[in-house]
């Protein structure tokens, strides 16, 4: 792993506030430009600022990752991309827990209002305030200081590729570091809106949470699943190594990340396997997001080089 990637792990894991993002972008631009990349930025009022290395309109493949980080939460964002039932049960339990807390707060407030003969609104106000606070915290709460997997791993993957790609392959690639994925994929949506042809036609590989798991999995969009040649090309490029497996998921599977902003895209993640859970992703959005398996990054950067080196099939 390059010393630049080590710098991110040591000094730039928190990229949440305006100032933190600005400092990271300035450092990132310096490293990319120093390596010979043409770097631009695209900004929007709500989408934040995306950093783009290369020309997206000319690139054969777009490699992406979001660089913004999230608030620290008491409960992890738990994903089971191939088991919708367990995923929905987990989300339902979160809702039930929140409703239970709201009910308890409201019951106490109503009792106090009745005893103190306060106005009617005094009984419901605490519950509303709790709802507002929870929503505010998810988007604007205290930054998580540990973001090794989500999504420092994706950022490092792109930077490692940028620094190690041979010159003859760079014109085929564009690397995009998206802002505000954690606030609803706003950065990638804005990028896709500005680059409509890229959105519709270009192959996009989005790296999000790729450093904590034994299996690197690609979750293609519906349109990409119909392109067997592109799926086979991905499989030829990203090869198992160091005990890590690789799978392009052709059946049911979902991965909610910036890949959803593009037609021919795949979300790339690292997953662990449980006997009853199947493939899952945990720890993210909490202080336990500290696992960074360098062999995963090496597998992915090697795959990026190979997919660019392979000639596109004739139409």
N, C-alpha and C positions, 0 to 999 in steps of 0.2 A: 504494500500500500504506500502511496506517495506521501511525502511530508505535508503536502497541502491538505490531504484528507485527514491526516492526524491532527492538523491544526483545527479543522472543523470539529472533530470529536472533542478536542480539549478546550476550545475557546468560542465555538459558534453553535452550540447545541440549542441555545435559546434564541429563537427568531420570531418573536411575537409582537413586540411593540413597534411603533413606527421607527424609533431610533435604532432598535436592534436590527430590524430589517435593512435599514439604510446602511448601517455599518457592515452588515454581511454582504450586501450587494456591492458595495464599494470594493471590499476585499476580493469578492468573487470575480468581478470585472477585471481587476488587476491581474489575477492569476490566469484568467482565460485569455486576455489580450496579450499577456506576456508569453503565452504558449502559441500565439499566432492566430487566434480566432478573432473574427469580426463580431463584436458584441453590440447589441442594441437593447433598449428597454422600451416596453410599452406599458403605459399607465392609464388607469381609469379611476373615476371618483370612488367607486365601490369595489372594483376588481383588484385594486392594489397595483403592484408593479411586477410584471413578468420580465425575466432576463433571458435573452435569446442569443445563442452562439451559433452562427451560421445563417443560411438563408432558407427559411421554411418553404418558400415558393419553389425552390430548386432541389430541395432535399428528396432523396429516395425514401428515407426512413426518418421519422421524427421520434426522438427519444426524450421523454419528459419525466419530471418529478416535481412535487410541490415542496417549496422550502419553508413555508410558514409553519409555525408550531402552535400547539393548542394549550388550553388551560389545564392545570392538573386537576384530576377528578378523583373522588374516593373509590369509584368503581370503574373497571376497565371497559373500553369499547371492545366487546367480544364478538367475533365474527366466525361463522361457520359457512363458508361460501358454497358448500355443496349439500347443506342440510338446512333448508328453509324452515323446517319445523322447529328445530332447536333455536335457531336465530330469532324466530318470532316469539317463542316462549321466553327467551331472555329479555327481549324488548318489553314483553307484557309484564314480566316481573318488575322491571324498572318503573313502568307506569303505575303498577299496583303499589309499589313502595312509595312513590311520590304522592299518590292519592291518599295513602294511609297517613303520611306526614301532614298533608293538607287537612285531612279530616280531624286529626288530633289537635292541630293548631286552631282550627275553626271552632271545635267543641269547647276548647278552653276559653277562646275569645268570647264566645256566646255566653258562657257561664259567667265570666267576669263582667260582661256588659249588663247582664240581667241583675247581677248582685249590686253593681254600682249605678244602675239606672242610667246607662250611657245611651247615646243615639244608636239606631238600628245598624248603621253602617260600621260601627265599631266592632260588631261581631264578625263581619266578613272581610274587613280590611287586612288583618294579618295573613289570611290565606292568600289573598291576591298579591300581597307584598312578597310572600314566599315564592309564589309562581314567578313573579318578575325577577326576583333574585336568582332563582335557578337558571332561567333563560339567560340572564345577564352573565352569570358566572361561566356558562358553557362557552360563550363567545368572547367575553372580555375579562374573565377572572385571572387570578395569578398564574403566571406562565409555568408550565411544566419544565423543570430543569433537566429532566432526563428524557431525551427524544432519540435514543440510539436507533431504534427501529422505525419510528414514525416521526419524521421521515428523513432523519439524517442519513439513513441507509440509502434512500433513493438519491439524495443530493450527492453523496459520495460516489455512488455508481456513475452518475453523469460526469462528475468531475474527473474521476479516474479514467473514464473513456476519453474525455476531452484532452487530457494530458498525455495519453499513451497512443491514441490513434495515429497511424502513419499518415503523412501528408496526402498521399494519393487516395485515401479513403474519406478525407474530411469533407470534400465537396458533396458527397452522397448523404451526409448527415446534418441534422440540425438538432441542437440540444436546447430544451426550453425548461426553465425553472419557474414554475407557476407560483403565484401568490394566492392567498386566501382560499385554498382548498378547504380548510377547516371551517370556513364560514359559508360553505355551500358551493364549492367548486367555482367561485366567482372569477378567478384568474383564468382558468382554462376556458370557461364559457366566453369571456371577453376575447380571448385569443382566437377561438374558433369563429366568433362573429366577425373578426377582422380578416381572417384568412379562410374564406369560405371554400375555396378549392381544396385547400389542405384538409379542412374538416371533412370533405366528402370523399377525397380520393387517396390521400397519403396514408401509408401504413404508420401507425402510431403505437409505440410501446411505452407504457407508463409504469414507472417503478415506484411502488409505494409499500413500505414495510417489507423489505427484502432481506433483513439480516438476522431474523430469529425464527429458524425453522429448518427442517431437514429436506423439505421438498420445495423447489422453485416451480410455481404454477402460473400458467398464462390463461387468463379468462377473456376470450375474444368476444367482441360484440356480435350481434346476430348477422350483420353484413359480412364480417370477417370470417365467421364460421362457414359461410358459403364459398369462400375462396380457399379451396384445398391446397392450391399451389403455395399460397402465402403461409398457411399453417405448416406445410411441410418444410418450407424454407426456415421458419422459426425453429422447428425441431432439428434440422440439420446444423443450425448455428449454435444453439444453446445445448451443450452436452453435459451429461452427468459427470461429476468428478468429486473426489475427496469425500465419498460417501453421500453426496447430495444427489437427489433425483430431480428430474425435470419432466413436467407434463404440460401439454397443451390440452386444455379441457374442451372437448368437443360436445359433450352432453350438457346437462343442466349445471349451471354455476353462475354466480354473480360476484362482482367485486366493485363496491361503491367508491369510486375514485374518479380522478380527472379523465380517465379513459372514456367515461360516459359522454363527454363533450364531443366525441369524434365518431364518425361512421365506421371506419376500418381501424379499430384499435383493440388493444389487449391490455388489461390490467395485470401487472406482474407482482407477485407477492411470495413470501416464504411462509410455509405453514407447517404446523406440527400435527401429529395424528393421535387421537385417543380411541380406545376400543369402542366406546359407545358414541362419542361425539363425532367421530370421523375427523376430517381435516379442520383445523381451527387456528385462529389468531387471537392471542390474548396479550395482556400487560400494557397495551398502548393506552395513552392518555393518563397514565399513572406514573408514580415515582419508580415503579418497577421496570420501566422501559429502558433497560440498561444493557441488553444483550446485543452484541455486535459481532457476528461471525464473519470474519474477513474472507473465508473461503467462498461464501455466497457472493460477495462482491467480485471476487476473482472469476467465478463462473460466469457472472453476468457481463463483465467487461470483455471477457474472452468471446462471449456470444455476440456482443455488439460488433467486435472486429470481424468475426466470421460472417455475420449476416450482410455486412457492407462489402466484404470482399467477394461474396458470391454474385455472379452475374444474374441480373433479372432475366426470367424466361421471356422469349420473344412472344409478342401478342398473337 
